[in-house]
Amino acid sequence: MKTLLIRNARIRDDQDLQDIWMEEGVIRKIGSGLSAGADREIDCKGRVVLPGLVEGHIHPDKAFLEERKPNVSGTLEEAIKNTGELKAEYTYEDVYARSEKVLKWAIAKGTTVMRAHPDVDHIEKLMGVEVLLELKEVYKDKIDLQIVVFPQEGILKSEGTLERMEEGILMGADVVGGCPYNEKTLEDSIRHLELVFDLAKKHELPLDLHVDFADHTEDPRYLLTDRICDLTIERGMQGRVTLGHVTTLGSLDLEEASLLFAKIAHAGITIMPLPATDVYLNGRNDEKNVRRGMAPVRQMLEHGVNVAFASNNIRNAFTPFGNANLLLIGYLLAETQFMGSAEQQRAVLDMITYNAAKCLGIEETYGIAEGKKADLVVFDSLKLSDVIQDQPIANYVIKAGRVIVEQSMNRTVE
Ligand SMILES: [Zn+2]
């Protein structure tokens, strides 16, 4: 019976330090000065302990492609085009190596759960899904992986994609993806939505869509959130739908947006900004007062919307940056969304822990409480409200009650 005890953990900023005793991968006891013995004991010395971070939206299969074909114009169109050309040259080993690197980087940064969106289309076919299914098994003791069948090239535009998505589900994928803006007409975008809702319903799976990724409201293919709220309620999918990007919402006027935010909350939809990509691709053509190009996070939180955020891309044509480090993305979000108070900085941490866990449907076993899974990360910070600005390393990453990453930094300043 394997046991682990961590002492003097900062779990909340308004509470004394706590000890956490874990046995067989589960948190059994939390309290001050626990007397229980353990196979291993770690003294956190007041450092912050969070539940393992949740990377709710990432594309390991197309990570590290930036150097092969940089995005010169910096537009979404060129990103899709360049990546489409590179996909034609993929080999299984190449996709495996790049995806594995993303997983390793993420784990070292404190991520214990990940939802990956491999492309499924007429070019990559099911290679990304196959690679991630293998990695899911190989890395099962280190990270929980959910796999989305993601039609990056559209469904009506890319022959055989719907059938391949269903095949991916039968192989073991966990979530139905979508990308309705990448169709030729509004009618096709709407048909795309209906097809993915039908597929999710048929296989009783959640839906996770890339939608409304624009910095203006002129193209109706990028203004589908309202319709998706209606579909979610009509199909009884409340609490099981996630929308990534949704940057168009930042271009709506406040009154119009306010009604929509209330509707999103009512439909139980999670909004997943992808700041590194959103900020990099949007606002490109502004010559002054450049738009930030992100969904309005604070306003949605105020309306009770479940908001998480994620890395999305690591060093490719969509985003030439990325370390699979959610704290870095959190800093970008906090800065650009004016979330600077201690309370707001803690809310940013909630978005990559509890809110993202809710999005992934794992909230029942997730968190720091007796009976929850022993997936924890010890950060080299002394207050939760400092984590985003400290950008600390993860001293310990604990998965199922076992230390899987251990790292420290020695610093001398004369
Ligand atoms: Zn994405």
Residues whose N, C-alpha, C, O or C-beta is under 5 A from the ligand:
A	BS01	ZN	N312
